[in-house]
C-alpha cells in the first residue's frame, strides 16, 4: 500500500466518523420526504406563533409545504401517511382561499382512502366550503357531503340533527340560515 492510498483511506474513515457513520439517504425515500415535510411544518409552526410574523408569511411558504405533501402522496399513493398528506393539502388550500383546489384534494382523499380516520371532519369541511365559501354555492355538493357525513358512525346524534336541519333548509344560503336559526321557534315556520 502506498502513502496516497493510506491517506485516502484515513480521510474516508474521518468523513465516515464525522458524518455519524451514515450513508447518504435517498432524497425520495419515505424517511427523507417525511423529514422534509416535518421540517417545513416546524418552520411554519414557529412563524405562526408570532402574529406579526404570521401576517408576513409569504404564500410561497405554504405552497412549498403543499409541494412536499403532494410529492409524498405521488411517491407513495397507498401509504397511510399519504392520506394525512392529502388532508393537510386540503386544509392548506382552504387557508389560501383556493377553495376549488381544497375540494379537489378532499375528493381525492375520499376516493383514495374511503376509510380515512378523519373522514367525518373532512366531509364537514367539504360541505362547509361548498356551502359558505364557494360563489356560487354548490348545493348539490353540500347535499352530497352532508349525506355522506350522516352515514358516518362516529358522528354524534346532535351533529346529525344539525346536519339534517341544514339539509331541510338548503334553499337558504348559510347566512340566511343562521338568521333563520336565531329567530324564536314560533317565527321559524
C-alpha positions as CSV (number, residue, x, y, z in Angstrom):
1,X,0.0,0.0,0.0
2,X,1.4,3.4,-0.9
3,X,1.1,6.6,1.1
4,X,-1.6,8.0,-1.2
5,X,-3.9,5.0,-0.6
6,X,-3.3,5.2,3.2
7,X,-4.1,9.0,3.2
8,X,-7.3,8.5,1.2
9,X,-8.4,5.7,3.4
10,X,-7.8,7.8,6.5
11,X,-9.7,10.7,5.1
12,X,-12.6,8.4,4.2
13,X,-12.6,7.0,7.7
14,X,-12.6,10.5,9.2
15,X,-15.5,11.6,7.0
16,X,-17.4,8.4,7.9
17,X,-17.0,9.2,11.6
18,X,-17.7,12.9,11.2
19,X,-21.0,12.1,9.4
20,X,-22.0,9.7,12.1
21,X,-21.4,6.6,10.1
22,X,-24.4,7.3,8.0
23,X,-24.5,6.8,4.2
24,X,-26.3,9.4,2.1
25,X,-30.0,8.8,2.2
26,X,-32.2,8.7,-1.0
27,X,-33.9,12.1,-1.2
28,X,-37.0,10.3,-2.5
29,X,-37.3,7.8,0.3
30,X,-40.2,7.8,2.7
31,X,-38.0,8.9,5.5
32,X,-36.5,11.8,3.5
33,X,-39.8,13.0,2.2
34,X,-41.3,12.8,5.7
35,X,-38.3,14.7,7.2
36,X,-38.7,17.4,4.6
37,X,-42.4,17.8,5.4
38,X,-41.7,17.9,9.1
39,X,-39.0,20.5,8.7
40,X,-41.4,22.7,6.7
41,X,-44.2,22.2,9.2
42,X,-41.9,23.1,12.1
43,X,-40.8,26.2,10.3
44,X,-44.3,27.3,9.7
45,X,-45.3,26.5,13.3
46,X,-42.5,28.8,14.5
47,X,-43.7,31.6,12.2
48,X,-47.4,31.4,13.2
49,X,-46.6,31.6,16.9
50,X,-45.8,35.3,16.4
51,X,-48.9,37.0,14.9
52,X,-46.8,39.7,13.3
53,X,-44.5,37.1,11.6
54,X,-47.6,35.1,10.6
55,X,-49.1,38.1,8.8
56,X,-45.9,38.5,6.8
57,X,-45.5,34.8,6.0
58,X,-45.5,34.5,2.2
59,X,-47.9,32.3,0.4
60,X,-44.9,30.6,-1.1
61,X,-44.1,29.1,2.2
62,X,-47.5,27.3,2.2
63,X,-47.1,26.4,-1.4
64,X,-43.7,24.8,-0.6
65,X,-45.4,22.7,2.1
66,X,-48.1,21.7,-0.3
67,X,-45.5,20.7,-2.8
68,X,-43.7,18.5,-0.2
69,X,-47.0,16.9,0.8
70,X,-48.1,16.2,-2.7
71,X,-44.6,14.8,-3.6
72,X,-45.1,12.2,-0.8
73,X,-48.6,11.3,-2.0
74,X,-47.4,10.9,-5.6
75,X,-44.4,8.8,-4.5
76,X,-46.4,6.6,-2.1
77,X,-50.1,6.8,-3.0
78,X,-51.2,3.8,-1.0
79,X,-49.4,4.7,2.2
80,X,-51.4,5.8,5.2
81,X,-49.2,8.8,5.6
82,X,-50.2,9.8,2.1
83,X,-53.8,10.1,3.3
84,X,-52.6,12.6,6.0
85,X,-50.7,14.5,3.3
86,X,-53.8,14.8,1.2
87,X,-55.8,16.0,4.2
88,X,-53.1,18.7,5.0
89,X,-53.2,19.8,1.4
90,X,-56.9,20.2,1.6
91,X,-56.6,22.3,4.7
92,X,-53.7,24.4,3.3
93,X,-55.6,25.2,0.1
94,X,-58.5,26.2,2.2
95,X,-56.3,28.6,4.2
96,X,-55.1,30.1,1.0
97,X,-58.7,30.6,-0.2
98,X,-58.1,28.3,-3.1
99,X,-61.4,26.5,-2.4
100,X,-61.8,24.6,-5.7
101,X,-58.3,23.1,-5.1
102,X,-59.2,22.3,-1.5
103,X,-62.3,20.5,-2.6
104,X,-60.4,18.6,-5.3
105,X,-57.8,17.3,-2.9
106,X,-60.6,16.4,-0.4
107,X,-62.4,14.5,-3.1
108,X,-59.1,12.7,-4.0
109,X,-58.7,11.7,-0.3
110,X,-62.2,10.4,-0.1
111,X,-61.7,8.3,-3.3
112,X,-58.2,7.0,-2.5
113,X,-58.8,6.4,1.2
114,X,-62.6,5.7,1.8
115,X,-62.0,4.7,5.4
116,X,-59.8,7.7,6.3
117,X,-59.6,8.2,10.1
118,X,-60.7,11.9,9.9
119,X,-63.4,11.3,7.3
120,X,-66.1,12.9,9.3
121,X,-64.1,16.1,9.8
122,X,-63.1,16.1,6.1
123,X,-66.8,15.7,5.0
124,X,-67.9,18.5,7.2
125,X,-65.1,20.7,5.9
126,X,-66.0,19.9,2.3
127,X,-69.7,20.6,2.9
128,X,-69.0,23.9,4.6
129,X,-66.6,25.0,1.9
130,X,-69.3,24.3,-0.8
131,X,-72.0,26.0,1.4
132,X,-70.2,29.1,2.6
133,X,-67.1,29.8,0.6
134,X,-67.9,28.9,-3.0
135,X,-69.5,31.6,-5.1
136,X,-71.9,30.5,-6.5
137,X,-72.8,27.9,-3.9
138,X,-72.8,24.3,-5.0
139,X,-75.9,22.9,-3.1
140,X,-75.6,19.5,-4.9
141,X,-72.1,19.1,-3.4
142,X,-73.3,20.4,0.0
143,X,-76.0,17.7,-0.1
144,X,-73.6,15.1,-1.2
145,X,-71.1,15.7,1.6
146,X,-73.6,16.1,4.3
147,X,-75.4,12.9,3.2
148,X,-72.1,11.1,3.5
149,X,-71.5,12.6,6.8
150,X,-74.8,11.4,8.1
151,X,-73.7,7.8,7.3
152,X,-70.6,8.1,9.4
153,X,-70.9,6.0,12.6
154,X,-68.8,8.2,14.9
155,X,-70.8,11.4,14.2
156,X,-72.7,12.3,17.4
157,X,-76.5,12.4,17.3
158,X,-76.6,16.2,18.0
159,X,-74.3,16.8,14.9
160,X,-76.5,14.6,12.8
161,X,-79.6,16.5,13.9
162,X,-77.9,19.8,12.9
163,X,-76.9,18.4,9.5
164,X,-80.5,17.2,8.8
165,X,-81.8,20.6,9.8
166,X,-79.3,22.3,7.4
167,X,-80.3,19.9,4.6
168,X,-84.0,20.8,5.1
169,X,-83.2,24.5,4.5
170,X,-80.6,24.2,1.8
171,X,-82.5,26.7,-0.3
172,X,-81.2,29.4,2.1
173,X,-77.6,30.4,1.9
174,X,-75.5,30.0,5.0
175,X,-76.1,33.5,6.3
176,X,-79.8,33.4,5.7
177,X,-79.9,30.0,7.5
178,X,-78.0,31.5,10.5
179,X,-80.5,34.4,10.7
180,X,-83.4,31.9,10.4
181,X,-81.9,29.8,13.2
182,X,-81.5,32.8,15.5
183,X,-85.2,33.6,15.3
184,X,-87.6,32.4,18.0
185,X,-89.0,29.0,17.2
186,X,-92.5,30.3,16.6
187,X,-91.3,32.6,13.7
188,X,-89.2,29.8,12.0
189,X,-92.1,28.0,10.3
